[in-house]
Amino acid sequence: MAALGGGRWSADISGLLPLAGAHVAVDALSGLFMAVAGAVVAVYGVGYAAGLTRWA
């Protein structure tokens, strides 16, 4: 949510990939995409969990 306000966030994770590492950077546009994707996943998850109770 901080990236949506215009801030930037980055991290270097050296142990994530063997012999390569990983660099992750988040800016306002990628923060927006992550927020939209998170909202879609949350709505889908609620619908999926509600659908499971019908068959139990």
Residue pairs with C-beta under 8 A, 6 or more apart in sequence:
1 31
1 35
2 9
2 31
3 9
3 26
3 27
3 28
3 30
3 31
3 34
4 28
4 31
4 32
4 35
5 28
6 28
8 25
8 26
8 27
9 25
9 26
10 23
10 24
10 25
10 26
11 23
11 24
12 21
12 22
12 23
13 21
13 22
13 23
13 24
14 21
14 22
15 21
16 22
26 34
